[in-house]
């Protein structure tokens, strides 16, 4: 029997933030996010774990209109759904995401549908994406 972990799904199309219980596998995450290629970023540092945000790695790079949001005042938007999953600091294993929902509601800014443009900057053998976007009118 596969253990289910507490995760948090942020859905900019529906403008919702909700708890989900998932197996924590790559396949389950890909299916929930509706993508094949996953990217991630650290969201929160807890005593024994971190919470990571998992997203469609190609969400911005396709440069097609997509629902998005900004997270905790970051400049760059997050394109499409984002799933917060906990990771143990000791073992690297999947654990429950700990980020409180009430705090998430205060740090997510819904952008609606955006049209991203990505420019790649190669400097000192480091490649980084510079993302600009415009809002798509309904």
C-alpha positions in Angstrom: 0.0 0.0 0.0 1.3 3.4 -1.0 1.4 6.1 1.7 -0.4 9.4 0.9 1.2 12.7 1.7 -0.3 16.1 2.3 0.4 18.3 -0.6 -1.1 21.7 -1.6 -2.4 22.4 -5.1 -2.4 26.0 -6.3 -4.6 26.3 -9.4 -4.5 29.7 -11.1 -7.3 28.8 -13.6 -9.7 28.2 -10.7 -8.0 30.7 -8.3 -7.9 28.0 -5.7 -5.5 26.7 -3.0 -6.4 23.3 -1.7 -5.0 20.3 0.2 -4.5 17.1 -1.8 -3.3 13.7 -0.6 -0.9 12.2 -3.1 1.6 9.3 -3.4 4.5 11.7 -4.0 5.6 9.9 -7.1 6.8 11.6 -10.3 3.9 10.1 -12.2 1.3 11.3 -9.7 2.7 14.8 -9.7 2.9 14.9 -13.5 -0.6 13.7 -13.8 -2.0 16.2 -11.3 -0.1 19.1 -13.0 -1.0 17.9 -16.5 2.6 17.9 -17.8 5.5 15.6 -18.6 8.5 17.7 -17.6 8.6 18.9 -14.0 10.6 21.8 -12.6 10.8 22.8 -8.9 11.8 25.5 -6.5 12.1 25.8 -2.7 9.2 27.5 -1.1 9.6 27.1 2.6 12.2 25.9 5.2 10.7 24.1 8.2 12.5 22.5 11.2 12.8 19.0 9.7 11.7 19.6 6.1 11.4 21.9 3.1 8.4 22.5 1.0 9.1 22.6 -2.7 6.8 23.9 -5.5 6.6 21.6 -8.5 5.4 23.0 -11.8 5.3 22.3 -15.6 8.9 23.0 -16.5 7.8 24.2 -20.0 4.9 26.3 -18.7 6.6 29.7 -19.5 9.0 28.5 -22.2 6.2 27.6 -24.6 5.4 31.3 -24.7 1.7 30.6 -25.1 -1.1 32.2 -23.1 -1.5 30.5 -19.7 -3.1 31.1 -16.3 -0.5 32.2 -13.8 0.2 33.7 -10.4 3.0 35.3 -8.5 4.2 33.8 -5.3 5.5 35.6 -2.2 6.3 38.8 -4.0 8.7 37.1 -6.6 9.2 39.0 -9.9 8.6 36.0 -12.1 5.2 34.4 -12.5 4.4 30.8 -11.9 2.7 29.4 -15.0 -0.1 26.8 -14.6 -0.7 24.6 -11.6 1.8 24.3 -8.8 2.0 21.5 -6.3 3.7 22.0 -2.9 5.3 18.8 -1.6 7.4 18.3 1.5 10.9 16.9 1.5 12.7 15.5 4.5 16.0 17.3 5.3 17.6 14.1 6.6 16.6 11.6 4.0 15.3 13.5 1.0 12.1 11.4 1.1 8.7 12.9 0.4 6.9 14.1 3.6 3.8 16.2 4.3 3.9 19.7 3.0 3.7 22.0 6.0 3.0 25.4 4.5 -0.2 26.8 6.2 -3.1 27.5 3.8 -4.0 30.8 5.5 -0.5 32.1 4.8 -0.6 30.8 1.2 -3.8 32.8 0.6 -2.0 35.9 1.6 1.1 35.4 -0.5 -0.4 34.3 -3.8 -1.3 37.0 -6.3 -3.6 35.7 -9.2 -2.5 37.1 -12.5 -5.2 35.6 -14.8 -4.1 34.6 -18.3 -0.7 35.9 -19.3 1.5 35.7 -22.5 5.0 35.0 -21.3 8.2 35.8 -23.2 11.4 34.2 -22.2 14.9 35.5 -23.1 17.9 33.3 -22.2 21.0 35.1 -20.7 24.2 33.1 -20.9 26.8 34.7 -18.7 29.9 33.1 -17.2 28.7 29.6 -18.2 25.4 30.1 -16.3 22.2 30.1 -18.3 19.3 32.0 -16.7 15.8 32.8 -18.0 14.5 36.4 -18.0 10.8 36.3 -18.1 8.6 39.2 -19.2 4.8 38.9 -19.7 1.7 40.8 -20.7 -1.8 40.1 -19.5 -4.1 38.6 -22.0 -7.4 40.5 -22.3 -10.5 38.4 -21.9 
